């Protein structure tokens, strides 16, 4: 055995798990933050992923990756007999695939994401089932599964709630991105007495350089979303989407008529039709769409703006991290908790009831306090950075205590 083989055999084996590489920039940003932590604190760790988009994860982050589901069309609606049968067969095959992957690791990390919530439409036998398989097989094989900086919320569907509750109970480590997430899990019957709350993992990503070139004067970034309500809103999903889109179009049109350059932002590939609808309805050279492939791209866009109005949770994080005054078009309690934590709790507007006139009033009030809010965000970002340092220290103590001890021995004279 060569020296390199010996080092690889002795290295800790770490898996990362989730809907990663599937087009959601927030999920991938959480992965990027955890990979940065591992490379800094556990540089000899052997890392791979079980995820939604393995090709994208390998191409972007340089780690081996395996597809989360045996059936490639898992998240497409199955209407034909063959597709229904294949999806059902996948539910029988996936436990064995997940178990085989888990047992090859010492530790598995679920990096951030709203894995314990159903604030967007969600079927219990989709991701909640996959998460349960992960946590159950981790407990079975003695592999530590860590839910790191995750989001949680009250869940109405009984089957989904049961799978989420047992996933959390079986995990070896849990931390949350806000206090309401911990409270929600406690209300679902999980003992959270020893669980910590830290800022979202995306706050650990580098901020855009202070010398970033500014955008056009008085530019407004408007982050949009293919919003259809939550898991309990399926019966009126189209109505919710129509009202959200109409209100957003009216708001963007009013900004353009006022001579303001508007930059449309997304956070997931599914948001593209919303951007297309706004561009078609407003039809102004002042309204353009950004092409973003990462949270770093989103941060650069928001840093170059005077003001941001956004719906997606990680659009908000990027704007706040960049220090730009921000108004949240909120679709869940997590957005309101984030805004309050960053000192902008007064600047939230309901995504289910977008009122363009009221939104414009809030927007103008935000802009009158721009200088003050930029100072507030600078202070809150420093606090968030310190709290995330403590998150990563706690994670090292929980998941890698033997490596910590080995480092101490090597440093002892």
C-alpha positions as CSV (number, residue, x, y, z in Angstrom):
1,X,0.0,0.0,0.0
2,X,1.4,3.4,-1.0
3,X,1.5,6.3,1.5
4,X,-1.4,8.0,-0.5
5,X,-3.5,4.9,-0.2
6,X,-2.8,4.7,3.6
7,X,-3.8,8.3,4.0
8,X,-7.1,7.8,2.1
9,X,-7.9,4.6,4.1
10,X,-7.4,6.6,7.4
11,X,-9.2,9.7,6.2
12,X,-12.7,10.4,7.5
13,X,-15.4,9.7,4.9
14,X,-18.0,12.4,4.7
15,X,-21.2,12.4,2.6
16,X,-23.4,15.4,1.7
17,X,-27.0,14.8,1.0
18,X,-29.9,16.8,-0.4
19,X,-31.6,18.3,-3.5
20,X,-28.3,19.7,-4.6
21,X,-27.4,20.5,-8.2
22,X,-31.0,20.5,-9.2
23,X,-31.3,24.2,-10.1
24,X,-32.0,25.8,-6.7
25,X,-29.2,28.3,-6.0
26,X,-30.0,28.4,-2.3
27,X,-29.5,24.7,-1.8
28,X,-26.2,24.8,-3.7
29,X,-25.1,27.8,-1.7
30,X,-25.6,25.8,1.5
31,X,-23.5,23.0,0.0
32,X,-20.8,25.4,-1.0
33,X,-20.6,26.8,2.6
34,X,-20.2,23.3,4.1
35,X,-17.6,22.3,1.5
36,X,-15.7,25.4,2.5
37,X,-15.8,24.4,6.1
38,X,-14.7,20.9,5.4
39,X,-11.8,22.0,3.2
40,X,-10.6,24.4,6.0
41,X,-11.2,22.2,9.0
42,X,-11.0,18.6,7.6
43,X,-8.7,19.0,4.6
44,X,-8.0,15.2,4.5
45,X,-11.7,14.2,4.5
46,X,-12.9,12.2,1.5
47,X,-16.2,13.8,0.4
48,X,-18.9,12.7,-2.0
49,X,-22.6,13.4,-2.4
50,X,-26.0,11.7,-2.8
51,X,-28.1,14.4,-4.5
52,X,-30.6,15.5,-7.1
53,X,-28.2,16.6,-9.8
54,X,-25.0,14.6,-9.5
55,X,-23.5,15.7,-12.8
56,X,-23.9,19.4,-11.9
57,X,-22.4,18.8,-8.4
58,X,-19.4,17.0,-9.7
59,X,-18.8,19.5,-12.5
60,X,-19.1,22.5,-10.2
61,X,-17.6,21.3,-6.9
62,X,-15.2,18.5,-8.0
63,X,-16.6,15.8,-5.7
64,X,-18.0,12.4,-6.8
65,X,-21.8,12.3,-6.7
66,X,-24.6,9.7,-6.9
67,X,-28.2,10.3,-8.0
68,X,-30.6,10.5,-5.1
69,X,-33.3,8.5,-6.7
70,X,-33.2,5.4,-8.9
71,X,-36.1,6.7,-11.0
72,X,-34.9,9.8,-12.9
73,X,-38.4,11.3,-13.2
74,X,-39.1,11.3,-9.4
75,X,-40.2,14.9,-9.3
76,X,-42.2,14.9,-12.4
77,X,-46.0,14.1,-12.2
78,X,-46.5,10.5,-13.3
79,X,-49.6,10.1,-15.5
80,X,-48.8,7.2,-17.7
81,X,-49.0,3.6,-16.4
82,X,-45.3,3.0,-17.1
83,X,-44.2,6.1,-15.3
84,X,-46.4,5.3,-12.3
85,X,-45.0,1.8,-12.2
86,X,-41.4,3.1,-12.4
87,X,-41.9,5.6,-9.7
88,X,-43.4,2.9,-7.4
89,X,-40.5,0.5,-8.2
90,X,-38.1,3.3,-7.3
91,X,-39.6,3.5,-3.8
92,X,-38.7,-0.1,-3.3
93,X,-35.2,0.2,-4.8
94,X,-34.2,3.5,-3.1
95,X,-33.9,2.1,0.5
96,X,-31.2,-0.4,-0.7
97,X,-29.4,2.3,-2.7
98,X,-29.5,4.7,0.2
99,X,-28.3,2.1,2.7
100,X,-25.4,1.1,0.4
101,X,-24.3,4.7,0.1
102,X,-24.7,5.6,3.8
103,X,-22.7,2.7,5.1
104,X,-19.6,3.8,3.1
105,X,-19.3,6.9,5.3
106,X,-18.4,8.0,8.8
107,X,-20.5,11.1,8.7
108,X,-23.3,12.4,6.5
109,X,-24.2,16.1,6.5
110,X,-27.4,17.6,5.3
111,X,-26.3,21.2,4.5
112,X,-29.0,23.7,5.4
113,X,-32.1,23.8,3.1
114,X,-35.7,23.7,4.3
115,X,-35.7,19.9,4.7
116,X,-38.0,19.9,7.7
117,X,-40.7,22.1,6.3
118,X,-43.5,22.1,3.7
119,X,-43.9,25.8,3.0
120,X,-43.8,24.9,-0.8
121,X,-45.8,22.0,-2.4
122,X,-44.3,18.7,-1.2
123,X,-45.4,15.0,-1.4
124,X,-44.5,12.8,1.6
125,X,-43.1,10.0,-0.6
126,X,-40.7,12.5,-2.3
127,X,-37.9,14.2,-0.4
128,X,-39.4,13.5,3.1
129,X,-39.2,9.8,2.4
130,X,-35.6,10.1,1.2
131,X,-34.6,12.0,4.3
132,X,-36.2,9.4,6.5
133,X,-34.3,6.7,4.7
134,X,-31.0,8.6,5.2
135,X,-31.6,9.1,8.9
136,X,-32.9,5.6,9.6
137,X,-30.0,3.9,7.8
138,X,-27.5,6.2,9.5
139,X,-28.8,5.0,12.8
140,X,-28.8,1.4,11.7
141,X,-25.2,1.4,10.6
142,X,-23.8,3.8,13.2
143,X,-23.2,6.6,10.8
144,X,-23.6,10.1,12.2
145,X,-26.2,12.1,10.3
146,X,-26.1,15.8,10.9
147,X,-28.9,18.2,9.9
148,X,-26.9,21.5,9.9
149,X,-28.6,24.9,9.8
150,X,-31.9,23.4,8.4
151,X,-35.3,25.0,8.2
152,X,-38.5,23.6,9.8
153,X,-42.1,24.7,9.9
154,X,-45.5,23.3,11.0
155,X,-46.7,20.6,8.6
156,X,-50.4,19.9,8.0
157,X,-50.1,16.6,6.1
158,X,-49.9,13.8,8.6
159,X,-47.7,11.4,6.6
160,X,-45.2,14.2,5.8
161,X,-45.2,15.4,9.4
162,X,-44.5,11.8,10.6
163,X,-41.6,11.3,8.2
164,X,-40.1,14.6,9.2
165,X,-40.5,14.0,12.9
166,X,-38.8,10.6,12.8
167,X,-36.0,11.9,10.5
168,X,-35.2,14.6,13.1
169,X,-35.3,12.1,16.0
170,X,-33.0,9.7,14.2
171,X,-30.4,12.3,13.3
172,X,-27.2,12.5,15.5
173,X,-27.0,16.3,15.3
174,X,-29.4,19.1,14.6
175,X,-29.1,22.8,14.3
176,X,-31.5,25.4,12.8
177,X,-31.3,28.6,10.7
178,X,-33.8,30.4,13.0
179,X,-35.6,30.1,16.3
180,X,-39.1,29.4,14.7
181,X,-37.6,26.3,13.0
182,X,-36.6,24.9,16.4
183,X,-39.9,25.8,17.8
184,X,-41.8,24.1,15.0
185,X,-39.9,20.9,15.4
186,X,-40.5,21.0,19.2
187,X,-44.2,21.4,18.5
188,X,-44.0,18.3,16.2
189,X,-42.8,16.2,19.2
190,X,-39.0,16.3,18.9
191,X,-36.8,17.1,21.9
192,X,-34.8,20.1,20.9
193,X,-33.4,21.1,24.3
194,X,-29.8,20.5,23.1
195,X,-30.3,21.9,19.6
196,X,-28.7,25.3,18.6
197,X,-29.8,28.1,16.3
198,X,-27.3,29.8,14.0
199,X,-27.7,32.1,10.9
200,X,-28.3,30.4,7.6
201,X,-25.2,28.7,6.2
202,X,-25.2,31.1,3.2
203,X,-24.0,33.9,5.5
204,X,-20.7,32.0,5.6
205,X,-20.1,32.6,1.9
206,X,-17.8,35.5,0.9
207,X,-19.4,38.8,0.4
208,X,-18.9,40.6,-2.9
209,X,-15.9,43.0,-2.9
210,X,-16.5,46.5,-1.6
211,X,-15.1,47.8,-4.9
212,X,-17.6,46.0,-7.0
213,X,-18.6,48.2,-10.0
214,X,-22.0,49.9,-9.3
215,X,-25.0,49.3,-11.4
216,X,-27.0,52.0,-13.1
217,X,-28.1,54.9,-10.7
218,X,-31.1,54.0,-8.5
219,X,-31.3,50.4,-9.8
220,X,-33.8,48.2,-8.1
221,X,-33.3,44.4,-8.0
222,X,-36.7,42.5,-7.9
223,X,-36.3,38.8,-7.0
224,X,-39.3,36.8,-8.3
225,X,-40.5,33.2,-7.8
226,X,-42.8,30.6,-9.3
227,X,-44.9,31.0,-6.2
228,X,-48.1,28.9,-6.0
229,X,-48.6,28.9,-2.2
230,X,-47.6,26.1,0.2
231,X,-48.4,22.4,0.6
232,X,-51.8,23.2,2.1
233,X,-52.7,25.5,-0.8
234,X,-52.9,23.1,-3.6
235,X,-56.7,23.6,-4.2
236,X,-56.1,27.3,-4.9
237,X,-52.5,27.2,-6.2
238,X,-53.3,28.8,-9.6
239,X,-55.3,31.7,-8.0
240,X,-52.4,32.4,-5.6
241,X,-49.9,32.4,-8.5
242,X,-52.1,34.7,-10.6
243,X,-52.5,37.2,-7.8
244,X,-48.7,37.1,-7.0
245,X,-47.8,37.6,-10.7
246,X,-50.3,40.4,-11.3
247,X,-49.2,42.3,-8.2
248,X,-45.5,41.9,-9.1
249,X,-46.1,43.1,-12.7
250,X,-47.9,46.2,-11.5
251,X,-45.1,46.9,-9.1
252,X,-42.4,46.5,-11.7
253,X,-44.3,48.6,-14.2
254,X,-44.7,51.4,-11.7
255,X,-40.9,51.4,-11.1
256,X,-40.2,51.5,-14.8
257,X,-42.7,54.4,-15.3
258,X,-40.9,56.2,-12.6
259,X,-37.6,55.9,-14.6
260,X,-36.1,53.3,-12.3
261,X,-33.9,50.6,-13.9
262,X,-35.2,47.2,-12.7
263,X,-33.1,44.0,-12.6
264,X,-35.1,40.8,-12.3
265,X,-33.5,38.0,-10.2
266,X,-34.4,34.3,-9.8
267,X,-33.3,31.6,-7.4
268,X,-34.4,28.4,-9.2
269,X,-34.7,27.3,-12.8
270,X,-38.4,27.0,-12.4
271,X,-38.7,30.8,-11.9
272,X,-37.9,31.5,-15.6
273,X,-41.5,31.6,-16.8
274,X,-42.3,34.3,-14.2
275,X,-39.4,36.5,-15.5
276,X,-40.7,35.9,-19.1
277,X,-44.2,37.0,-18.1
278,X,-43.0,40.2,-16.5
279,X,-40.8,41.2,-19.4
280,X,-43.6,40.5,-21.8
281,X,-46.2,42.5,-19.7
282,X,-44.0,45.5,-18.9
283,X,-42.1,45.8,-22.2
284,X,-39.6,48.5,-21.1
285,X,-35.9,48.8,-21.9
286,X,-35.5,49.7,-18.2
287,X,-36.5,46.1,-17.1
288,X,-33.8,43.5,-17.7
289,X,-33.2,39.9,-16.3
290,X,-30.0,38.8,-14.7
291,X,-28.4,35.5,-15.5
292,X,-27.2,34.0,-12.2
293,X,-25.6,30.6,-11.7
294,X,-24.7,30.9,-8.0
295,X,-25.4,32.8,-4.8
296,X,-22.1,34.7,-5.5
297,X,-23.7,35.9,-8.8
298,X,-26.9,37.0,-6.8
299,X,-24.8,38.8,-4.2
300,X,-23.0,40.8,-6.9
301,X,-26.3,41.8,-8.5
302,X,-27.8,42.9,-5.2
303,X,-24.6,44.7,-4.1
304,X,-24.8,46.8,-7.3
305,X,-28.4,47.9,-6.6
306,X,-29.8,50.7,-4.5
307,X,-32.6,48.6,-3.2
308,X,-33.8,45.0,-3.4
309,X,-37.4,43.6,-3.3
310,X,-37.4,39.8,-3.3
311,X,-39.5,36.7,-2.6
312,X,-37.1,33.7,-2.5
313,X,-35.5,33.2,0.9
314,X,-31.9,33.0,-0.5
315,X,-32.5,36.1,-2.7
316,X,-33.1,37.9,0.6
317,X,-30.0,36.4,2.2
318,X,-27.9,37.6,-0.7
319,X,-29.2,41.1,-0.6
320,X,-28.8,41.3,3.2
321,X,-25.3,39.8,3.1
322,X,-24.4,42.4,0.5
323,X,-25.6,45.1,2.8
324,X,-28.4,46.4,0.5
325,X,-31.7,47.7,2.0
326,X,-34.2,45.0,1.3
327,X,-38.0,44.4,1.3
328,X,-39.2,40.9,1.6
329,X,-42.3,39.6,-0.3
330,X,-42.7,36.9,2.3
331,X,-44.2,33.5,1.7
332,X,-43.2,31.9,5.0
333,X,-42.3,32.7,8.6
334,X,-38.7,32.0,7.8
335,X,-38.5,35.2,5.7
336,X,-40.0,37.3,8.4
337,X,-37.7,35.8,11.1
338,X,-34.7,36.5,8.8
339,X,-35.7,40.1,8.3
340,X,-36.3,40.7,12.0
341,X,-32.9,39.2,12.8
342,X,-31.2,41.6,10.4
343,X,-33.1,44.6,11.7
344,X,-35.6,45.0,8.8
345,X,-38.6,43.3,10.4
346,X,-40.9,46.2,9.3
347,X,-40.2,45.6,5.6
348,X,-42.2,42.5,4.9
349,X,-45.1,42.1,2.4
350,X,-47.3,39.0,2.0
351,X,-46.6,37.0,-1.2
352,X,-50.2,35.6,-1.1
353,X,-51.7,39.0,-1.2
354,X,-49.4,41.2,-3.3
355,X,-50.9,44.7,-3.2
356,X,-48.8,46.8,-5.7
357,X,-49.9,50.1,-4.1
358,X,-49.0,49.0,-0.6
359,X,-45.8,47.5,-1.8
360,X,-44.8,50.8,-3.4
361,X,-45.5,52.6,-0.1
362,X,-43.3,50.2,1.8
363,X,-40.6,50.5,-0.9
364,X,-40.5,54.3,-0.6
365,X,-40.3,54.1,3.1
366,X,-37.4,51.7,2.8
367,X,-35.5,54.0,0.5
368,X,-36.0,57.0,2.9
369,X,-34.1,55.0,5.5
370,X,-31.4,53.6,3.2
371,X,-28.3,55.0,4.9
372,X,-29.5,54.0,8.4
373,X,-30.4,50.5,7.2
374,X,-27.0,50.0,5.5
375,X,-25.3,50.7,8.8
376,X,-27.6,48.3,10.6
377,X,-26.9,45.5,8.0
378,X,-23.1,46.0,8.4
379,X,-23.5,45.5,12.2
380,X,-25.8,42.5,11.8
381,X,-23.5,40.8,9.3
382,X,-20.6,40.9,11.7
383,X,-22.8,39.3,14.4
384,X,-23.9,36.6,11.9
385,X,-20.3,35.8,11.0
386,X,-19.4,35.3,14.6
387,X,-22.4,33.0,15.3
388,X,-21.5,30.9,12.2
389,X,-18.0,30.5,13.5
390,X,-19.6,29.0,16.6
391,X,-21.8,26.8,14.5
392,X,-18.8,25.2,12.7
393,X,-16.9,24.8,16.0
394,X,-19.9,22.9,17.4
395,X,-20.1,20.8,14.3
396,X,-16.4,19.8,14.6
397,X,-16.9,18.8,18.2
398,X,-20.0,16.8,17.4
399,X,-18.8,15.0,14.3
400,X,-15.0,14.9,14.3
401,X,-13.9,14.7,18.0
402,X,-11.2,12.2,17.3
403,X,-9.6,14.3,14.6
404,X,-9.7,17.3,17.0
405,X,-7.9,15.1,19.6
406,X,-5.3,14.0,17.0
407,X,-4.6,17.7,16.0
408,X,-4.1,18.5,19.7
409,X,-1.6,15.6,20.1
410,X,0.4,16.7,17.0
411,X,0.6,20.3,18.4
412,X,1.8,19.2,21.8
413,X,5.6,19.6,22.2
